[in-house]
Structure formats: C-alpha cells, structure tokens
Amino acid sequence: MLRFEITGEYIELIKLLKVLQIAESGAMAKALVENEKVLRNGEIETRKRAKICKGETIQVLGKTIVTC
C-alpha cells in the first residue's frame, strides 16, 4: 500500500499515476484509465482528469494508493 499526501485541494488522477511512477508517461496514465484499469474507491474510474481528494483509495496494476 502506498500513501500519498495531497498538499492542495486535490490532484488529477493521471498526475497522481505519474508522480508515483506507476505510469512512465502521461500517455501510459491515460491508457490505464481508458482501458478501465483504475479503481477509485472500489469503482472503475474513466475520467483521466478526475479530481482525487484526501481519503480516497485508488487501485491500479495491483497497487493500492491511499490519499491523505
């Protein structure tokens, strides 16, 4: 499990995937979302620029990210 501290109000989903180096590039991050490989709080997330806030759980490629 990875913990990620959000310093502002939110972080966009594709930026979160890039910052944590789960996706090597923006294109890869977008592809993960488009191919329904990302779960947000247990549900498939299809919005690339979804605003991820504190207290959310993201699951992708066998990794779990908890935002705080």
PDB file of N, CA, C and O in Angstrom, chain B, residues numbered from 101:
ATOM      1  N   MET B 101       0.840  -1.180   0.000  1.00  0.00           N
ATOM      2  CA  MET B 101       0.000   0.000   0.000  1.00  0.00           C
ATOM      3  C   MET B 101       0.885   1.244   0.000  1.00  0.00           C
ATOM      4  O   MET B 101       1.853   1.343   0.754  1.00  0.00           O
ATOM      5  N   LEU B 102       0.530   2.174  -0.854  1.00  0.00           N
ATOM      6  CA  LEU B 102       1.245   3.442  -0.953  1.00  0.00           C
ATOM      7  C   LEU B 102       0.384   4.535  -0.330  1.00  0.00           C
ATOM      8  O   LEU B 102      -0.835   4.543  -0.496  1.00  0.00           O
ATOM      9  N   ARG B 103       1.018   5.450   0.381  1.00  0.00           N
ATOM     10  CA  ARG B 103       0.312   6.606   0.921  1.00  0.00           C
ATOM     11  C   ARG B 103       0.816   7.841   0.172  1.00  0.00           C
ATOM     12  O   ARG B 103       2.017   8.013  -0.034  1.00  0.00           O
ATOM     13  N   PHE B 104      -0.125   8.693  -0.231  1.00  0.00           N
ATOM     14  CA  PHE B 104       0.242   9.908  -0.943  1.00  0.00           C
ATOM     15  C   PHE B 104      -0.437  11.088  -0.264  1.00  0.00           C
ATOM     16  O   PHE B 104      -1.659  11.123  -0.117  1.00  0.00           O
ATOM     17  N   GLU B 105       0.378  12.053   0.147  1.00  0.00           N
ATOM     18  CA  GLU B 105      -0.163  13.236   0.805  1.00  0.00           C
ATOM     19  C   GLU B 105      -0.495  14.303  -0.232  1.00  0.00           C
ATOM     20  O   GLU B 105       0.371  14.738  -0.992  1.00  0.00           O
ATOM     21  N   ILE B 106      -1.738  14.709  -0.253  1.00  0.00           N
ATOM     22  CA  ILE B 106      -2.195  15.764  -1.156  1.00  0.00           C
ATOM     23  C   ILE B 106      -1.987  17.095  -0.438  1.00  0.00           C
ATOM     24  O   ILE B 106      -2.511  17.308   0.655  1.00  0.00           O
ATOM     25  N   THR B 107      -1.219  17.985  -1.060  1.00  0.00           N
ATOM     26  CA  THR B 107      -0.906  19.258  -0.410  1.00  0.00           C
ATOM     27  C   THR B 107      -1.940  20.344  -0.704  1.00  0.00           C
ATOM     28  O   THR B 107      -2.094  21.280   0.081  1.00  0.00           O
ATOM     29  N   GLY B 108      -2.638  20.231  -1.812  1.00  0.00           N
ATOM     30  CA  GLY B 108      -3.669  21.205  -2.149  1.00  0.00           C
ATOM     31  C   GLY B 108      -5.045  20.615  -1.902  1.00  0.00           C
ATOM     32  O   GLY B 108      -5.228  19.781  -1.016  1.00  0.00           O
ATOM     33  N   GLU B 109      -6.010  21.060  -2.697  1.00  0.00           N
ATOM     34  CA  GLU B 109      -7.372  20.545  -2.589  1.00  0.00           C
ATOM     35  C   GLU B 109      -7.485  19.143  -3.166  1.00  0.00           C
ATOM     36  O   GLU B 109      -8.187  18.291  -2.622  1.00  0.00           O
ATOM     37  N   TYR B 110      -6.778  18.910  -4.287  1.00  0.00           N
ATOM     38  CA  TYR B 110      -6.882  17.642  -4.997  1.00  0.00           C
ATOM     39  C   TYR B 110      -5.684  17.463  -5.913  1.00  0.00           C
ATOM     40  O   TYR B 110      -4.862  18.367  -6.063  1.00  0.00           O
ATOM     41  N   ILE B 111      -5.592  16.275  -6.532  1.00  0.00           N
ATOM     42  CA  ILE B 111      -4.621  16.024  -7.599  1.00  0.00           C
ATOM     43  C   ILE B 111      -5.370  15.274  -8.703  1.00  0.00           C
ATOM     44  O   ILE B 111      -6.196  14.408  -8.417  1.00  0.00           O
ATOM     45  N   GLU B 112      -5.083  15.603  -9.946  1.00  0.00           N
ATOM     46  CA  GLU B 112      -5.728  14.903 -11.057  1.00  0.00           C
ATOM     47  C   GLU B 112      -5.211  13.471 -11.116  1.00  0.00           C
ATOM     48  O   GLU B 112      -4.042  13.212 -10.827  1.00  0.00           O
ATOM     49  N   LEU B 113      -6.075  12.557 -11.487  1.00  0.00           N
ATOM     50  CA  LEU B 113      -5.746  11.140 -11.491  1.00  0.00           C
ATOM     51  C   LEU B 113      -4.495  10.822 -12.301  1.00  0.00           C
ATOM     52  O   LEU B 113      -3.613  10.116 -11.814  1.00  0.00           O
ATOM     53  N   ILE B 114      -4.403  11.333 -13.536  1.00  0.00           N
ATOM     54  CA  ILE B 114      -3.234  10.987 -14.353  1.00  0.00           C
ATOM     55  C   ILE B 114      -1.950  11.562 -13.758  1.00  0.00           C
ATOM     56  O   ILE B 114      -0.884  10.960 -13.891  1.00  0.00           O
ATOM     57  N   LYS B 115      -2.041  12.718 -13.105  1.00  0.00           N
ATOM     58  CA  LYS B 115      -0.851  13.287 -12.448  1.00  0.00           C
ATOM     59  C   LYS B 115      -0.422  12.418 -11.269  1.00  0.00           C
ATOM     60  O   LYS B 115       0.772  12.225 -11.040  1.00  0.00           O
ATOM     61  N   LEU B 116      -1.385  11.900 -10.527  1.00  0.00           N
ATOM     62  CA  LEU B 116      -1.078  11.024  -9.400  1.00  0.00           C
ATOM     63  C   LEU B 116      -0.341   9.776  -9.880  1.00  0.00           C
ATOM     64  O   LEU B 116       0.640   9.357  -9.266  1.00  0.00           O
ATOM     65  N   LEU B 117      -0.807   9.191 -10.965  1.00  0.00           N
ATOM     66  CA  LEU B 117      -0.167   7.986 -11.502  1.00  0.00           C
ATOM     67  C   LEU B 117       1.258   8.270 -11.970  1.00  0.00           C
ATOM     68  O   LEU B 117       2.139   7.422 -11.832  1.00  0.00           O
ATOM     69  N   LYS B 118       1.486   9.463 -12.522  1.00  0.00           N
ATOM     70  CA  LYS B 118       2.835   9.825 -12.964  1.00  0.00           C
ATOM     71  C   LYS B 118       3.751  10.143 -11.776  1.00  0.00           C
ATOM     72  O   LYS B 118       4.901   9.703 -11.751  1.00  0.00           O
ATOM     73  N   VAL B 119       3.258  10.893 -10.803  1.00  0.00           N
ATOM     74  CA  VAL B 119       4.072  11.270  -9.642  1.00  0.00           C
ATOM     75  C   VAL B 119       4.553  10.029  -8.886  1.00  0.00           C
ATOM     76  O   VAL B 119       5.694   9.982  -8.426  1.00  0.00           O
ATOM     77  N   LEU B 120       3.690   9.035  -8.760  1.00  0.00           N
ATOM     78  CA  LEU B 120       4.051   7.817  -8.045  1.00  0.00           C
ATOM     79  C   LEU B 120       4.794   6.818  -8.921  1.00  0.00           C
ATOM     80  O   LEU B 120       5.123   5.719  -8.475  1.00  0.00           O
ATOM     81  N   GLN B 121       5.057   7.201 -10.167  1.00  0.00           N
ATOM     82  CA  GLN B 121       5.792   6.391 -11.138  1.00  0.00           C
ATOM     83  C   GLN B 121       5.111   5.046 -11.418  1.00  0.00           C
ATOM     84  O   GLN B 121       5.774   4.056 -11.728  1.00  0.00           O
ATOM     85  N   ILE B 122       3.795   5.028 -11.306  1.00  0.00           N
ATOM     86  CA  ILE B 122       3.026   3.853 -11.711  1.00  0.00           C
ATOM     87  C   ILE B 122       2.915   3.868 -13.226  1.00  0.00           C
ATOM     88  O   ILE B 122       2.948   2.821 -13.872  1.00  0.00           O
ATOM     89  N   ALA B 123       2.785   5.061 -13.786  1.00  0.00           N
ATOM     90  CA  ALA B 123       2.786   5.251 -15.232  1.00  0.00           C
ATOM     91  C   ALA B 123       4.067   5.991 -15.602  1.00  0.00           C
ATOM     92  O   ALA B 123       4.428   6.981 -14.965  1.00  0.00           O
ATOM     93  N   GLU B 124       4.743   5.508 -16.626  1.00  0.00           N
ATOM     94  CA  GLU B 124       6.003   6.126 -17.053  1.00  0.00           C
ATOM     95  C   GLU B 124       5.787   7.452 -17.772  1.00  0.00           C
ATOM     96  O   GLU B 124       6.690   8.287 -17.830  1.00  0.00           O
ATOM     97  N   SER B 125       4.586   7.644 -18.318  1.00  0.00           N
ATOM     98  CA  SER B 125       4.303   8.861 -19.073  1.00  0.00           C
ATOM     99  C   SER B 125       2.828   9.206 -18.945  1.00  0.00           C
ATOM    100  O   SER B 125       2.024   8.417 -18.448  1.00  0.00           O
ATOM    101  N   GLY B 126       2.497  10.398 -19.403  1.00  0.00           N
ATOM    102  CA  GLY B 126       1.096  10.799 -19.423  1.00  0.00           C
ATOM    103  C   GLY B 126       0.270   9.913 -20.328  1.00  0.00           C
ATOM    104  O   GLY B 126      -0.886   9.614 -20.029  1.00  0.00           O
ATOM    105  N   ALA B 127       0.859   9.492 -21.435  1.00  0.00           N
ATOM    106  CA  ALA B 127       0.148   8.614 -22.374  1.00  0.00           C
ATOM    107  C   ALA B 127      -0.174   7.274 -21.723  1.00  0.00           C
ATOM    108  O   ALA B 127      -1.261   6.729 -21.915  1.00  0.00           O
ATOM    109  N   MET B 128       0.768   6.748 -20.956  1.00  0.00           N
ATOM    110  CA  MET B 128       0.533   5.476 -20.279  1.00  0.00           C
ATOM    111  C   MET B 128      -0.544   5.635 -19.209  1.00  0.00           C
ATOM    112  O   MET B 128      -1.399   4.764 -19.051  1.00  0.00           O
ATOM    113  N   ALA B 129      -0.503   6.744 -18.476  1.00  0.00           N
ATOM    114  CA  ALA B 129      -1.516   7.009 -17.449  1.00  0.00           C
ATOM    115  C   ALA B 129      -2.902   7.097 -18.080  1.00  0.00           C
ATOM    116  O   ALA B 129      -3.861   6.529 -17.559  1.00  0.00           O
ATOM    117  N   LYS B 130      -3.006   7.801 -19.192  1.00  0.00           N
ATOM    118  CA  LYS B 130      -4.287   7.927 -19.891  1.00  0.00           C
ATOM    119  C   LYS B 130      -4.775   6.569 -20.369  1.00  0.00           C
ATOM    120  O   LYS B 130      -5.965   6.269 -20.269  1.00  0.00           O
ATOM    121  N   ALA B 131      -3.868   5.741 -20.890  1.00  0.00           N
ATOM    122  CA  ALA B 131      -4.238   4.411 -21.384  1.00  0.00           C
ATOM    123  C   ALA B 131      -4.775   3.536 -20.249  1.00  0.00           C
ATOM    124  O   ALA B 131      -5.742   2.799 -20.441  1.00  0.00           O
ATOM    125  N   LEU B 132      -4.159   3.612 -19.082  1.00  0.00           N
ATOM    126  CA  LEU B 132      -4.644   2.829 -17.938  1.00  0.00           C
ATOM    127  C   LEU B 132      -6.084   3.198 -17.602  1.00  0.00           C
ATOM    128  O   LEU B 132      -6.916   2.328 -17.344  1.00  0.00           O
ATOM    129  N   VAL B 133      -6.368   4.498 -17.610  1.00  0.00           N
ATOM    130  CA  VAL B 133      -7.718   4.963 -17.295  1.00  0.00           C
ATOM    131  C   VAL B 133      -8.688   4.569 -18.411  1.00  0.00           C
ATOM    132  O   VAL B 133      -9.771   4.052 -18.136  1.00  0.00           O
ATOM    133  N   GLU B 134      -8.310   4.809 -19.654  1.00  0.00           N
ATOM    134  CA  GLU B 134      -9.186   4.495 -20.787  1.00  0.00           C
ATOM    135  C   GLU B 134      -9.508   3.005 -20.870  1.00  0.00           C
ATOM    136  O   GLU B 134     -10.603   2.629 -21.287  1.00  0.00           O
ATOM    137  N   ASN B 135      -8.560   2.159 -20.476  1.00  0.00           N
ATOM    138  CA  ASN B 135      -8.757   0.707 -20.536  1.00  0.00           C
ATOM    139  C   ASN B 135      -9.362   0.152 -19.248  1.00  0.00           C
ATOM    140  O   ASN B 135      -9.333  -1.055 -19.008  1.00  0.00           O
ATOM    141  N   GLU B 136      -9.907   1.040 -18.428  1.00  0.00           N
ATOM    142  CA  GLU B 136     -10.623   0.679 -17.200  1.00  0.00           C
ATOM    143  C   GLU B 136      -9.779  -0.170 -16.250  1.00  0.00           C
ATOM    144  O   GLU B 136     -10.265  -1.147 -15.680  1.00  0.00           O
ATOM    145  N   LYS B 137      -8.508   0.213 -16.086  1.00  0.00           N
ATOM    146  CA  LYS B 137      -7.587  -0.492 -15.190  1.00  0.00           C
ATOM    147  C   LYS B 137      -7.472   0.189 -13.830  1.00  0.00           C
ATOM    148  O   LYS B 137      -6.738  -0.276 -12.958  1.00  0.00           O
ATOM    149  N   VAL B 138      -8.204   1.300 -13.650  1.00  0.00           N
ATOM    150  CA  VAL B 138      -8.089   2.087 -12.416  1.00  0.00           C
ATOM    151  C   VAL B 138      -9.410   2.040 -11.644  1.00  0.00           C
ATOM    152  O   VAL B 138     -10.475   2.330 -12.190  1.00  0.00           O
ATOM    153  N   LEU B 139      -9.317   1.670 -10.368  1.00  0.00           N
ATOM    154  CA  LEU B 139     -10.480   1.696  -9.487  1.00  0.00           C
ATOM    155  C   LEU B 139     -10.321   2.853  -8.512  1.00  0.00           C
ATOM    156  O   LEU B 139      -9.256   3.050  -7.927  1.00  0.00           O
ATOM    157  N   ARG B 140     -11.374   3.597  -8.351  1.00  0.00           N
ATOM    158  CA  ARG B 140     -11.398   4.709  -7.391  1.00  0.00           C
ATOM    159  C   ARG B 140     -12.463   4.374  -6.354  1.00  0.00           C
ATOM    160  O   ARG B 140     -13.649   4.299  -6.674  1.00  0.00           O
ATOM    161  N   ASN B 141     -12.039   4.177  -5.129  1.00  0.00           N
ATOM    162  CA  ASN B 141     -12.963   3.793  -4.056  1.00  0.00           C
ATOM    163  C   ASN B 141     -13.802   2.575  -4.447  1.00  0.00           C
ATOM    164  O   ASN B 141     -14.990   2.498  -4.135  1.00  0.00           O
ATOM    165  N   GLY B 142     -13.157   1.617  -5.142  1.00  0.00           N
ATOM    166  CA  GLY B 142     -13.807   0.361  -5.496  1.00  0.00           C
ATOM    167  C   GLY B 142     -14.593   0.361  -6.789  1.00  0.00           C
ATOM    168  O   GLY B 142     -15.133  -0.677  -7.171  1.00  0.00           O
ATOM    169  N   GLU B 143     -14.676   1.497  -7.480  1.00  0.00           N
ATOM    170  CA  GLU B 143     -15.423   1.586  -8.731  1.00  0.00           C
ATOM    171  C   GLU B 143     -14.503   2.017  -9.859  1.00  0.00           C
ATOM    172  O   GLU B 143     -13.565   2.784  -9.643  1.00  0.00           O
ATOM    173  N   ILE B 144     -14.769   1.521 -11.067  1.00  0.00           N
ATOM    174  CA  ILE B 144     -13.957   1.871 -12.225  1.00  0.00           C
ATOM    175  C   ILE B 144     -14.039   3.374 -12.469  1.00  0.00           C
ATOM    176  O   ILE B 144     -15.125   3.951 -12.502  1.00  0.00           O
ATOM    177  N   GLU B 145     -12.866   4.002 -12.641  1.00  0.00           N
ATOM    178  CA  GLU B 145     -12.805   5.445 -12.930  1.00  0.00           C
ATOM    179  C   GLU B 145     -12.394   5.623 -14.383  1.00  0.00           C
ATOM    180  O   GLU B 145     -11.345   5.131 -14.799  1.00  0.00           O
ATOM    181  N   THR B 146     -13.213   6.323 -15.153  1.00  0.00           N
ATOM    182  CA  THR B 146     -12.934   6.518 -16.581  1.00  0.00           C
ATOM    183  C   THR B 146     -12.567   7.960 -16.927  1.00  0.00           C
ATOM    184  O   THR B 146     -12.314   8.273 -18.090  1.00  0.00           O
ATOM    185  N   ARG B 147     -12.536   8.828 -15.932  1.00  0.00           N
ATOM    186  CA  ARG B 147     -12.184  10.234 -16.189  1.00  0.00           C
ATOM    187  C   ARG B 147     -10.700  10.436 -15.902  1.00  0.00           C
ATOM    188  O   ARG B 147     -10.250  10.280 -14.766  1.00  0.00           O
ATOM    189  N   LYS B 148      -9.950  10.784 -16.937  1.00  0.00           N
ATOM    190  CA  LYS B 148      -8.500  10.953 -16.809  1.00  0.00           C
ATOM    191  C   LYS B 148      -8.140  12.070 -15.840  1.00  0.00           C
ATOM    192  O   LYS B 148      -7.159  11.967 -15.104  1.00  0.00           O
ATOM    193  N   ARG B 149      -8.911  13.107 -15.840  1.00  0.00           N
ATOM    194  CA  ARG B 149      -8.613  14.267 -15.006  1.00  0.00           C
ATOM    195  C   ARG B 149      -9.499  14.307 -13.756  1.00  0.00           C
ATOM    196  O   ARG B 149      -9.761  15.381 -13.214  1.00  0.00           O
ATOM    197  N   ALA B 150      -9.952  13.152 -13.306  1.00  0.00           N
ATOM    198  CA  ALA B 150     -10.764  13.084 -12.087  1.00  0.00           C
ATOM    199  C   ALA B 150      -9.978  13.716 -10.943  1.00  0.00           C
ATOM    200  O   ALA B 150      -8.772  13.505 -10.812  1.00  0.00           O
ATOM    201  N   LYS B 151     -10.666  14.484 -10.128  1.00  0.00           N
ATOM    202  CA  LYS B 151     -10.029  15.173  -9.003  1.00  0.00           C
ATOM    203  C   LYS B 151     -10.003  14.224  -7.802  1.00  0.00           C
ATOM    204  O   LYS B 151     -11.038  13.921  -7.208  1.00  0.00           O
ATOM    205  N   ILE B 152      -8.811  13.768  -7.466  1.00  0.00           N
ATOM    206  CA  ILE B 152      -8.633  12.855  -6.351  1.00  0.00           C
ATOM    207  C   ILE B 152      -8.375  13.681  -5.092  1.00  0.00           C
ATOM    208  O   ILE B 152      -7.452  14.495  -5.054  1.00  0.00           O
ATOM    209  N   CYS B 153      -9.190  13.468  -4.070  1.00  0.00           N
ATOM    210  CA  CYS B 153      -9.094  14.232  -2.830  1.00  0.00           C
ATOM    211  C   CYS B 153      -8.561  13.364  -1.697  1.00  0.00           C
ATOM    212  O   CYS B 153      -8.370  12.159  -1.856  1.00  0.00           O
ATOM    213  N   LYS B 154      -8.330  13.985  -0.573  1.00  0.00           N
ATOM    214  CA  LYS B 154      -7.844  13.271   0.615  1.00  0.00           C
ATOM    215  C   LYS B 154      -8.865  12.214   1.033  1.00  0.00           C
ATOM    216  O   LYS B 154     -10.073  12.434   0.954  1.00  0.00           O
ATOM    217  N   GLY B 155      -8.356  11.057   1.480  1.00  0.00           N
ATOM    218  CA  GLY B 155      -9.223   9.998   1.984  1.00  0.00           C
ATOM    219  C   GLY B 155      -9.717   9.025   0.928  1.00  0.00           C
ATOM    220  O   GLY B 155     -10.535   8.156   1.228  1.00  0.00           O
ATOM    221  N   GLU B 156      -9.240   9.153  -0.292  1.00  0.00           N
ATOM    222  CA  GLU B 156      -9.676   8.251  -1.357  1.00  0.00           C
ATOM    223  C   GLU B 156      -8.684   7.110  -1.541  1.00  0.00           C
ATOM    224  O   GLU B 156      -7.514   7.220  -1.172  1.00  0.00           O
ATOM    225  N   THR B 157      -9.171   6.007  -2.119  1.00  0.00           N
ATOM    226  CA  THR B 157      -8.343   4.841  -2.390  1.00  0.00           C
ATOM    227  C   THR B 157      -8.350   4.579  -3.887  1.00  0.00           C
ATOM    228  O   THR B 157      -9.410   4.497  -4.509  1.00  0.00           O
ATOM    229  N   ILE B 158      -7.164   4.449  -4.458  1.00  0.00           N
ATOM    230  CA  ILE B 158      -7.005   4.167  -5.883  1.00  0.00           C
ATOM    231  C   ILE B 158      -6.309   2.816  -6.008  1.00  0.00           C
ATOM    232  O   ILE B 158      -5.316   2.556  -5.328  1.00  0.00           O
ATOM    233  N   GLN B 159      -6.832   1.963  -6.876  1.00  0.00           N
ATOM    234  CA  GLN B 159      -6.203   0.672  -7.136  1.00  0.00           C
ATOM    235  C   GLN B 159      -5.879   0.591  -8.616  1.00  0.00           C
ATOM    236  O   GLN B 159      -6.732   0.844  -9.468  1.00  0.00           O
ATOM    237  N   VAL B 160      -4.619   0.231  -8.916  1.00  0.00           N
ATOM    238  CA  VAL B 160      -4.180   0.126 -10.302  1.00  0.00           C
ATOM    239  C   VAL B 160      -2.968  -0.798 -10.359  1.00  0.00           C
ATOM    240  O   VAL B 160      -2.064  -0.699  -9.529  1.00  0.00           O
ATOM    241  N   LEU B 161      -2.955  -1.688 -11.332  1.00  0.00           N
ATOM    242  CA  LEU B 161      -1.833  -2.611 -11.563  1.00  0.00           C
ATOM    243  C   LEU B 161      -1.391  -3.335 -10.289  1.00  0.00           C
ATOM    244  O   LEU B 161      -0.195  -3.502 -10.051  1.00  0.00           O
ATOM    245  N   GLY B 162      -2.343  -3.757  -9.485  1.00  0.00           N
ATOM    246  CA  GLY B 162      -2.028  -4.491  -8.269  1.00  0.00           C
ATOM    247  C   GLY B 162      -1.536  -3.649  -7.113  1.00  0.00           C
ATOM    248  O   GLY B 162      -1.146  -4.185  -6.075  1.00  0.00           O
ATOM    249  N   LYS B 163      -1.550  -2.328  -7.280  1.00  0.00           N
ATOM    250  CA  LYS B 163      -1.102  -1.420  -6.221  1.00  0.00           C
ATOM    251  C   LYS B 163      -2.308  -0.677  -5.648  1.00  0.00           C
ATOM    252  O   LYS B 163      -3.263  -0.364  -6.359  1.00  0.00           O
ATOM    253  N   THR B 164      -2.238  -0.407  -4.364  1.00  0.00           N
ATOM    254  CA  THR B 164      -3.281   0.373  -3.710  1.00  0.00           C
ATOM    255  C   THR B 164      -2.659   1.664  -3.190  1.00  0.00           C
ATOM    256  O   THR B 164      -1.641   1.649  -2.498  1.00  0.00           O
ATOM    257  N   ILE B 165      -3.295   2.781  -3.539  1.00  0.00           N
ATOM    258  CA  ILE B 165      -2.832   4.110  -3.131  1.00  0.00           C
ATOM    259  C   ILE B 165      -3.903   4.699  -2.225  1.00  0.00           C
ATOM    260  O   ILE B 165      -5.080   4.728  -2.584  1.00  0.00           O
ATOM    261  N   VAL B 166      -3.496   5.163  -1.062  1.00  0.00           N
ATOM    262  CA  VAL B 166      -4.411   5.843  -0.144  1.00  0.00           C
ATOM    263  C   VAL B 166      -3.941   7.287  -0.064  1.00  0.00           C
ATOM    264  O   VAL B 166      -2.771   7.553   0.211  1.00  0.00           O
ATOM    265  N   THR B 167      -4.855   8.214  -0.304  1.00  0.00           N
ATOM    266  CA  THR B 167      -4.501   9.637  -0.240  1.00  0.00           C
ATOM    267  C   THR B 167      -4.821  10.187   1.143  1.00  0.00           C
ATOM    268  O   THR B 167      -5.800   9.807   1.786  1.00  0.00           O
ATOM    269  N   CYS B 168      -3.956  11.096   1.570  1.00  0.00           N
ATOM    270  CA  CYS B 168      -4.169  11.711   2.884  1.00  0.00           C
ATOM    271  C   CYS B 168      -3.808  13.183   2.810  1.00  0.00           C
ATOM    272  O   CYS B 168      -3.913  13.896   3.809  1.00  0.00           O
TER     273      CYS B 168
END
